[in-house]
Amino acid sequence: MPPNHLYVHVPFCARRCSYCDFSIAVRSRTPIDEYVTALRSELKQGSVDGATLDTVYLGGGTPSRLGGPGVAMVLAAIRDHTTISSTAEVTIEANPDDVSDIAVAQWLAAGVNRISLGAQSFDDTVLAWMHRTHDSSQIAGAVKTIRRGGIENISLDLIFALPAHLNRDWKNDVEHALALAPAHVSLYGLTVEAHTPIARWADRGAIVEGSEAQYEDEFLYANDAMSAAGFEHYEVSNFSLPGKSSRHNSAYWTGASYAGVGPSAHSFDGAARRWNVAAYAEWARRLSNSEPVLGGEEILTDENRDVEEVYLGLRTRNGLELGEAELSVAELWRSAGWAEIESRRMVLTPTGWLRLDSLAADLAARRSNRPSPALIATPSHSYI
Ligand code: SF4
């Protein structure tokens, strides 16, 4: 069966943000025609032929750099091979400085009904440190413009746990985000990834990462503030108003099949995970020669599946069904404040989510009868 979910990677950015290690192509002028021609060639290879899509997600990179006409061209190319259902969730990631009345009108006309806006902070000093291309006033302006254009389903991305020397006021940023009345908020804890500008700054001692205590405080503060504002913390990094959770990302977390097109995009058919070559130039070159763009694949073993089921279950509010033998350890986690248990279903609390890596590793080891790693009481959070 063809998948019901399609991810499209649009790699272009005006410049690299200081923390970003994504597969991007920095371009002052976005090569829209070249990209769409390559995308059409990839779609012709047949991975989504005949699919009825329930979600389409244009991520990046910065899909909004395609402008109104470019996004319309991408969605038209997809429609040549699939049916985008009339109730589909169609999301594009946008940077505030790409949002205009004309672009929103063109995105809406092309079928976009959800915009994920890269806000990150409302502090101009912080935004400059991050190498963002917008200031805080442009975030509020973009939200107003998107709404005026008729798209209500707006998500905001925020980054927390920044180095202390920035004196970032996290509470103030959360309040600013809530004041814009988004339907959804995604939070990402800053991690220093190799080959990023901040990794170089850290190497030469110019920055010191935020402390573990700061990480916990800011994560738990966001949980409390957003819960009080009516949001459900439905996944470790994501909050939504009722009925506004990301249907596309939820498909990933429930193990559904999905297809991905564009450089570095991943696909999953229930048995294997495959990914495209990451570099834009190589992806486009192969397609211009009608060559496959597969960069690698991983066939899931039974053990892989067990581990994924545990990680995916524990990261969402849906939780995980427990076996008889797991009830005693689940009770320990419940008494530590890390989990709630309803009949046989365990759901991690926000305090538990701060320990997701170690808790999931422990439970997965028990399921596959491997020696269980000693439970780590300190937080570990590479997933947020
Ligand atoms: S806009 Fe997004 S993808 Fe592009 S460099 Fe910044 S964080 Fe990375």
Residues whose N, C-alpha, C, O or C-beta is under 5 A from the ligand:
A	BS01	SF4	C13 R15 R16 C17 C20 F22 G60 G61 T62
